[in-house]
Amino acid sequence: MNKKYMLGLLGLALNYMPLQACDVCGCGSLGFGMGDWINQGRSMLKTNYSLRRFEGPLSVDYFQQLQLNGIWALENNWQLKFGLPYIYARRELNETGQTAGLNSIGDMSLSVQKLIWSKMDSSSMQSLYLSGGLQFPTGPFQNRPIESVIAPNFQAGSKSWDFQFALQYERAWQNLLVVYQVAHLQNTTNSFGYRFGDQWLNSLKIARPLRHTDQFQSMLYLSIDHEYLAKDVNKRGFYQYGTGGQAWFAGLGYQLIHDKWSFGAQYLFRPLPAIGDYRALDQLNINFSYFL
């Protein structure tokens, strides 16, 4: 297998990692899977499971998400992407021990991606991708009072039309691949007068193959992510208490790639104290992909 093919396969393998741009927020309405920008022009179906925990000033939240993604390769290096999450969550109030739950679909997303620049020579390969799309209000939203014991930010859906953008740069050389990504979710005000906070993700990942055969590619990767969530604005026009935050994460992941499928897992831990009212804790992601 020649070196250029190896570089291409390495790039393909890393792009099936579960990049989560919404992990600091915890609410089902806020951009689930918006950072999962899978490249290399292949059509596929993918499932991704995420387990996350968050601490607020009044509660602790536990979120589990199972997301189905579809990716269709189009002509001229375009891709069409679809995502639909199913969310199971529980909120525990610190003082009373009262609990509340969510169990439903979240907000569907639809986006397009374009390879806008690439360069390959005998020793390296570089690519630059641009993505944009919409998040649709398919998940349920409960119009709770601002003073409700279960705050209005604990939702499965946003009931707003939101916009997603991402830019991703990749460079592969020798036995390393580096991926840098910046992603943004721009939220709007819903029909109940509530607006979830906008989000930003900056992510750097470095991967190295562990073993390789004609049918399998196995690799280990390290990651450093910074996630920022702005405060929500409630229907009175004020910032919602207990929302907004930012955090740094360090991650370790493993990916196994076959000609027709891919399986991987990633663990993210918080090396520094999170900032803000809503603080993210450690996270676990597991993914399976089938190439069409």
N, C-alpha and C positions, 0 to 999 in steps of 0.2 A: 504494500500500500504506500503510494508516494506521499511526500511531505505535505503538499498542498491539500490532498484529500484528508489527511489527518487533521490539519488545521480547520478545515471546514466541518469535520465531524465533531471536533472539540467545541467549536462555536455552537453547533446545533445542540450538543448535550447540555451546555450551560444554560441555554435559553429556556429549558424546561424547568428551571428552578422556580419555586413559588415566590415571586417578588410581591410583597404586600405593602401597598401604599397607604392603607387605612388602618394599620395595626395600632396606632396610638389612640384612635377614637373609640372603637368598641361598639358603636351603634350600627345596626344593620343597614341603615339608610346611607351611610357615609362611605360610598366608593369601594365596596367589597371587590377585591381583585383588580382594582384599576391599574395596579402596577405590573400586572402579569402580561407583559408585552413579549410575545413569543415570535421569533423571527425565522429567517432562513427559507421562507417561501413554501412551507409544507402545510397541507391541509391536515387537520387532526381533530379529535375529540379528547377532552381532558376533564378529569375530576380532581378537585383539590379539597382536602380537609384541613381546617385550622382550629386550634384551641388557644384561647387568649384569656387573660385576666387583667382587670383594671381596678384601681383603688381611687375612690372619690372622697370628698370631705364627709359624706353621709352614708356611703354604701360601698360594697364590693361587687363587681360584675364578673360573670363568667360567660364567655361567648364561645359557642361551637358553630362552625359554618361548613356546609358542604356545597361546593360550587361546581356547576357544569359549564364548561366552555366549549365553544365550537369555533374553529378557525378555517377559513376557506381561502386558498391561494388563487389570486386573480392574475390577469395579465399585467405586464410591465412593472413587476415588483410591488404590486398592491396586494393587501390582505384585508379581508372582512372578518371581524371578530364579534362574537356574541357571548354573553355571560349571564347566568341566572343563579343566585345563591339561595340556599335554604338555611334558615337561621334557627338555632335553639339557644336561648340565653336565660340567665337567672340573675336577678339583683337581690342582694341581701342588705338590709338596712342595718347600720352599725349599732344604733341605740336600742331599737325594739326587736330586732331579729326578724321582722316582717320580710316576706319575699314576694317577688313578682316575676313572671316568666314571659318569654316570647317564643313562639313556635310557628313559623310560617315562612313563606318565600320572602325574599328581599327585593331590592330594586334591580331590574334588568338593565344591562348595558349593551350598547352597540357602538362599534368604533371601526375606523379604517386606519391602516398603517402603510407607510411607503418607505422603501429603501431609497434615500435621497443621495447617498454617496457611498462608494466603496473603492478599495484599492488593494491589490494583491501583487506580491512579488515572490521571489524564491524563498524568502525567509519570514514573511509576515503577511497578515491579512487585517484590514481595517474596514469597518462598516458604520454607517450612521443612519438611524431610523427616526422618523417623525410619525406620531400617532395623535389622533383626535377623535372624539366621539361624544355620545350622549348617554346619560343615565336616566331611565324612565321610572315614573312613580308607580311601580307595580306592587310594592310592598304596602301593608296596612300601616296607618298612622292614627294614633288615638289623640284626640284633641283634649288633653288634660289641662286643668287649671295650673297656672304657674306655681301656686303654693301647694300643689298636690304632693302627697308623701312620696309617690313614685314620680320623679321629675319628668317633664315632657321630652327630654332628650333621649330617654330609654325607649327606642322605637325599632321596628323592623323595616319600616319604609319612611321615606322623607316626604312623599306627596308633593315633590317639586321636580322640575326638569333641570338637571345639572349637567355640567360640561367637563369632559376629561381631556387632558393633554399630556404628552410625554415625549421626551427626547432621549435616545439611547445610543451610546457610542461603544463599540467593541474593538478590541485589538488582540490578536493572537500572534504569538511568535514562540519558536522553540517548543517547550512543553508547558506554556502558560497561556491563559486567557484572562483578560481584564475587561470587565463590563462596568461602565458608569451610566447611571440612569437618573434623570430628574423627571418627576411626575407631579401633576397638579389636578385637583378637583375643585371646580368653581361652582358653588351652590347658589341656588336662588331661593326666594321666599315662597313658601307654599300658600295654598288657598286659606289656611288657618292663620296666616300671619307669622309663622315660625320659620326661621332660617338657620340651618345647620352651618357650622363653621367651615370655611374653606380649608383644604389640606395641601401639604407639600411633602414630597419624599425625595431625598437624595440618597443614592445607594451605590456602593462600590463593592464589587465581588471579584475575587481572584481564584481561579480554578487550576488544578493540575491532575492529569490522568494518573490513575493507580495501576490499571492493567488494561490490556487491549487485545482483542482477537478480531477475526474477520467478521464476527457477528455481534460482539459486545464491546461497549465502551464504558468503563467505570471511572469515576472521578470524585475527588474530594474538593470542596471549596470553602473559602472563608469569606465573610462579609462584614461590612460596617455600614449601618443605615442610620440616617437621621430623619425623624418624622415629626411634623409640626401640624397641629390642629388649632385653628382659630376658635374663639368663643362663639357659641350660638347666640342668636338674637331672638328673643321671645316676642310674643304678639303685642307686648306693650312697648316694644322698641328698645328694650334694655338688654344688656348682656345677661345670659342665663347663668345663674350660679351653678358651680360644679361642672362646667364645661371648659374645654380648651386645655392644651398642654403640648409638651414636646419631649422627646426622649432620644437617646442614642442607644443603638443595639449592636452587639457583636454576635455573629452567627457562625455555625458550623453545619455543613450539609454534605450529603452523599447522593450521587445520582448514578443509576444503572440504565444504559441505553441499548436497546435492541433495534433491529431493522424496522420492526412494526410496533414497538411499544417502549415506554420509558417509565421507570419508577424511582421516586426519590423522597428524601426526608430532610428537614432542616429544623434545627433548634436555635432560637434567638434568646439571648439573655441580655439584661440591662446592666452594663458595667458601671454606669454613673447614675446618681439619683435623677429621676425624672423631674421636670419643671412644669408647674401649672396645677390646676385644680383636679384634673383627670389624669392619673398616673398609670402608665402601662407597666405590666409585669412580664415575666418570661412567656415565650410563645413557642408553639409547635406546629409545623406544617408538614403534611404528607400529600404527595401527588402521584397520579397515574395518568399516562397519556397513551392514546392509540392513534397511530399515523394512518391516514386514509390514502 
